[in-house]
Amino acid sequence: APSDAASAIENEVALNPSLDHTRFAVAHLDAPLPFSTRGEVYLLDLDEEDGPEAATRDRDLATLGVRLHKAPEDNQFDFDLEYAHQSGSVHATASALDTTSLDHTAEMAHAEIGFSFDAAWSPRLALQYDFASGDRSPTDGDNQRFDPPFGDRAFEFGPTSIFGFISRSNLSSPGIRLEVRPDSASDAYIMARDVGLDSTTDSLANSGVRDAAGLSGDHAGLQIEGRYRRWLVKDSVRLSLGATTLLAGDFLEDAPNATRRGDPIYGYTELTWTF
């Protein structure tokens, strides 16, 4: 994508200039385990540096993770457990004047347990908890803010696009989710998620809102979301309708750079053609 606003508004296309100076490698092992479970181990390695057309945070990060999960089945419990540890070095900003490497040590965890009922609409009720470490101090020469290298967050953290401020960075968030399948062509869910901060002095997830003094508390609010999907043409064309709102907590009301424009409400319609 182009880096200047005028080109973006005109829908122009440009290659990412940082690609020549970014290296990303993945090693992943996935294997079946007893009791219908699966286990995964992965290593993600990211190495980037400034180029002539793009400034970066010079991230040199290794992410080592493990995951154990069991898929949902009627009248059975399922679960999804994941933990990742991240280490390396990173600059605080992408400025060319920022030449200080911060020692980086961070972690994330995801825990989910659900039960699928053998009943009309095949309901599944699940409890979730997501954690991602935040930076403890902007002046200590270290960085503890977990950096999610890639991945879709819409299925856990709500719509992305122009709304999605929740990500796996400085986050402590329990939630409850109800999924249903009204018929073979459709599915829906509703979810409530409490959004909090791991570190009160770091910015919240993907929002950019921060209180460096840590005086605004650690409760960002309650997010409520729902989505309905239906195959209009089986395995080819699917319609999605969704909406979400965030009931702001003390942090999003009191932080120095909070917008204080009220609770956002976001809705979307999506038509996907798979071919």
N, C-alpha and C positions, 0 to 999 in steps of 0.2 A: 504494500500500500504506500502511496506517496506520503511524505512527511509534512507537507505544507497544507494549510487549511483550504486554500483556493483550489488546489488539485483534487483534494478529497471531495469538496462540494461538487466539482465537475465530474465526479465518478471516474477519474483517471486511474490508470493502472501502472504500478511501478514495482520493480523487484525490491525486496527488503535489502538495503545496503549492508546490514550487519551480518548477512549470511556468510560472507567470506571470512568473517572473523569470529565465528561461533562454531563450536564443535560440541555435539551432543551424542553420547553413546549409551546404549542400554544393554544390560544382560538380564534375562528373565527366565525363571524356571517355574513351571506349573505342573503339579503332579496330583493324581487321585490318592486319597487317604481312606482309612477305614470309616465306617458309619456314614457313607455317602457324602463325605466332606472332601474338600480340595485345599491344597496348600500351595502357596506361592512365595518365592524369594526373588527379589529384584535389586539391581544396582543401576542407578542413573548417574551419569557423569556429565556435567556441564562446564565448559570452559569458553569464556568469551573475553574479548579485548576490544579496545577502541580501534575504529577504522577511520579512513579519511572522510567518510560521509556519515558516520554514525558514532555517537558516544554511548558507552555502556557503563555499567557498574562493575565491570571487570570481575564478574562472578567466576569463581573456580570452586564448584560445589560437587560433592559426592553424596548421594542419597541412597542409603541402604534400608530396605524395607522387607517386612514379612506380612503375609496375609493368610488367614484361615477362614473358610466360609462354607456354608451349606445352603443349597438352593431351596426356595420355598416349595412345600408339598402339602396337599390337603391333610388336615388334622395332625400336623406336625409342627414342631418348632424349627425355625431356621435361624442362622446367625451369620454375622460378617464382622471379623475382628482384624484390624490392621494397625501396624505400628511402623514408623519410619524415623530414622536418625539421619541428620544432615550435618556435614562438616566441611570445612574449607575456609575460603576467604572471600571477602566482598568489599567494595567501596560503598560508602554511605550514599553517594549520589553519582550521577552519570556525568558530572561536570569534568571537563578536561583539567581543571585546576585541582580536583580532588585526587590526590595520589596516595592517600593513606589506605592501606589494606587492613580491614578489621577481621579479627579471628571470628569465624562463624561456627556456632554449634547450636543446632535447633532440633525440634522433634515434633511429630504429629501422631495422633491416634484417632481411630474411628472404631466405635463399638455399636453394634445393632443386633437386637434380638426380636424376632417376629413369630407370629403364629397364624397359620392359614386355616380358616374354618371351613368345614365341609357343609356349606349352607348356600342358600340363594345368593347370587351375585359373588360368590367365592371371596368373602371379605378376608383381608389380611391386616392385622394390627401389629405395629412395630414401634419399639422404643429405640431411640438413637442418641448417641452422644459423640460430638466431634470436638477435638482439641488440636490446636496448633500454637506453638509457643510464640511469644512476642518479645521484643527487645526490652531488656530491663532498664537500660540507661543509654542515652545518646552520647554520653561523654566518657564511657569506661573503656573504649578501645575494642570492645567486643560486640558481636551482633548475635542475638538469639531469635530473631524473627524468622520463622519457617518460610521458605521460598518454594511455593508449588511450581515445579518445573513445567508441567503441562497437565492436561486432563479436563474433561467436561465436568463442570460442577452443577449444571442445571438439575440433574436428577436428585441431588441432595440439598442444594442451597437455594433453590428457587430459580426463576428466570434470569438469564444473563442479559445479553443485549444492553440496552440503556439502563436497566434496573440493577443488575446483579452486583451488589456491593459486598456480599458475603463470599469469602474465599478462605482457604486454609492458611491464614496468617493471623496471628494474635487473636485467637478465637477460643472460646469455651462455650459450647452450645448444646444443650439437651433438646430433644424434640420427640413428638409423637405423631404417627402417620397412620392413616387408614386408607387402604387400597381396595377397590372393588372392580369386578368384571361383570357388568350388566348382561352381556351376551358375548358370543364368540368374536364379534367384530369391534368391541369397544372396551375401554378401561377408563378408570378415573381414580383420583386420590385427593385427599385433603390433609394438610399437615400444619401443625403449630410448632414453632421453633423459638425457644428463648435464646437471644443473642447477647453474649457477654464477651469481655476482654480477658485474656490471660494476663497481660501487663497493662496497668492503667496509664503508663507513661508513653505507650506506643500507639500508633494509629490503628483504628479498627479495620481489620480485614482489608477489603479493597476500597474502602470509602474515602480514605485520606483524612478523615476527621481525627484530631489528636489533641490531647492535653498533656504537654510535656511535663507539667508539674504534677500530674496525677491526681488532680483535685476534683475531677468530674465523675468519679466512681467507675465501676466496671460493668454497668448494666446498660446495654444499647437499646434493648426493646424486645418486643414480641412480634415475630413475623408469622403471618397466616397466609397460606397459599392453597390453591386448588387447580386441578387440570382435568379436562375431559378429552379423550381421543377416540376417533372412530375411523375404521377403514371404509372409505367410500368405494374403493376398488381393492379387493383383498390382496395384500402384500405388494400393493403398487401405489395407491393414492390414499393418504390419510390426513384427516382434518383434526387439528388440535385447537382447543379453546382453554385459556387459562387466565388467572388473575391472582394478584398478591397484594398485601398491604403490610406496612410496618408500623406498629404502635410504638412510637419512640419512647425510650427510657431516659433516665437522668443523663447519661453520657451524651446522647445525641441532642439533648436540650441545653446542656451546660457547657460543653467543650468550647473553647475559644473560637474555633472556625466552623462550628456547626451552623447549618443554614437556618434553622428554626422556622421553617416554612410549613410546618404541620406534617401530619402523617401521610406519606406517599401512598397512592393507589395506582397499580399498574395492571393493565390488561393486554392480552394479545390474541391474535388469531393466526394460525399457521397452516399452510397446505403443503404437504411433502409428497413429492413424486419420486418413487424408488424404481430405478430401471437398471 
